[in-house]
């Protein structure tokens, strides 16, 4: 079998780490990114000839440009781009400052967008490649207390859905992965909260914050099984546009679809009458 080359962002922990390790075990080659040079050096010492760690801040366009140039010079191709780096932010919409909103969008949306754009010329050159966007069930359905994170992932899914159609004739595939709660540090050290807390939102956003604390370390999702599922869809001739992962993700997506369908059914006449006679 031909060895595939994966580029995976954010492999220091969580799903990114699980995916990188599982890909290496499968015999494919991983180019993974850390934000810390010490972590990159340790990874490279551990996985000589099997993987390459690079230090990259995906919110820095200059670093993205240099990374793409290095990858282009060193490797003949890249088969899979996995945009995994990102973080969560809890807080009611009114509680979140614009600075906090911009910070999460710089990583979850703009950083991912810029890296995707940077890789597209490589994929177009070879008329192949698979872009895997790690979103969330919260990128399809919003939750009170998580609205800013939801917005960043909705934006990711919006451009990815359009991009999938744009690149399909070029032989490039795209899949949006929508995990539910997985047993990573997403709800722990990687989780941020709005600095402002408004008591009036204690039963909505406040309840969400407490729920996140309670589930940390008890989530249903197994990162290794998620990694295996992602590797599996890269072997398909026609991979899905969306891949929900976990039982809770299925519940979330189903609830959103049913809500939209109910509004369509109940207000179809209103919608259809809003046109010229």
Secondary structure by P-SEA (a helix, b strand, c coil): ccbbbbbbccccccaaaaaaaaaaaacbbbbbbbccaaaaaaaaaaccccbbbbbbccccaaaaaaaaaaaaaccccccbbbcccccccccccccccaaaaaaaaacccaaaaaaaaaaaaaaaaacbbbbbbbccccccccccccaaaaaaaaaaaaaaaaaaaaaccccbbbbbbbbccccccccccccccccccccccccaaaaaaaaaaaacccccccaaaaaaaaaaaaacccccccccccaaaaaaaaaaaaaaaaaaaacaaaaaacccc
